[in-house]
C-alpha cells in the first residue's frame, strides 16, 4: 500500500512546482491586467497589443476605448487589447 503512494510522490511534487512557478504567477498577471483595464480613464497614455501608443480620449461602457494617436486622429479599440499603461515620470 505504501509503495503505491510512494510512486505518486514525484508526480505530486511536479504538480506543486508547476503550480507555484507557472500557474500562480500567470493568474496574478491576468488579475493585474484586468484591474489595469478596468481603471483606465480619460487622459491615460496606453500601449495596445498592436504597438499603438496613444491617449485615452473616451471610455465606452461596452468594452471599447477611443484612443487619440495623433492630433485629430482617433481610433476605437477593444479594452482588452491595451497591453500596458504608460506612467508619467516625476521630474526633479
N, C-alpha and C positions, 0 to 999 in steps of 0.2 A: 504493500500500500504506500509506504513512504517513498519507495523508489519511483513509483508513478508520479508522485508530486515533485520529486527532485528533477524529473525530466522537464517539467514545466517552469522551473525557476528561471532558466535563461530566457525563455520566451517572455515571462512576466517582467524581467529586468529590462529587456529590449523595449517593451511597450512603455515602461516607466520612463526610460531615457528619451524615447521619441516624444512622449507627452511633454516633458519639461523642456526639451531643447527645440522642438519643432511646432507642436500643436499649440501650446500655451502662448508663446511669443506671437504666433500668427493671429490668434484670437485677439490679443492685445492690440496689434497693429490695425486690425479691422475695426475694433471698437473705437480707437483713436481717430481713424479716418471718418467713421460715421459721425462722431462728435464734431469734428472739424467742419464737415459738410453741413451739419445741422446748424452750426453757429455762424455761417457766412452771412455777411451783411453788406450793405451798400458801401462802397469805398475800399473794400478789401482788395488787395492785389493777389492774384492767384495764377497758378500754372496748371493748364489742363494736361491730360494724359497725351494729347497730341502735340504738346510743346508750345501751345499758345499762351503768352503771358498777357494779362490784361487786368483791368479794374472792374469789379462787380458794379454794374450800374443799376440793376434791378433784380430782385429775387421774387420768382413766381411761386405760388403755392404748390403747383403740380410738378415738383422736382426739376424745374428749369431755372436757369440763370441767364441774364443778359449781361454780356461782358463787353466792355469797350476796349478794343485792342489798339485803337489809334483815334485821333481827333475825328469824331463823327462816324467812326466805323464800329458798329456793334454787331455781335453775333450771339445767338442763343445756343446754350449748351445744356446738357443734362448735368445735374448737380454731381452725380457720382463720377463724372469724368474729370472733376477737379482733383488734381493729384496732390497739390500742396498749397499752402497759404504762405505768401511772402510776408515775413515780419519786417517792419521798418526798424532799422537800427538807430539807436540813440547816439547822436554825435556829441562828443565832448569838446 
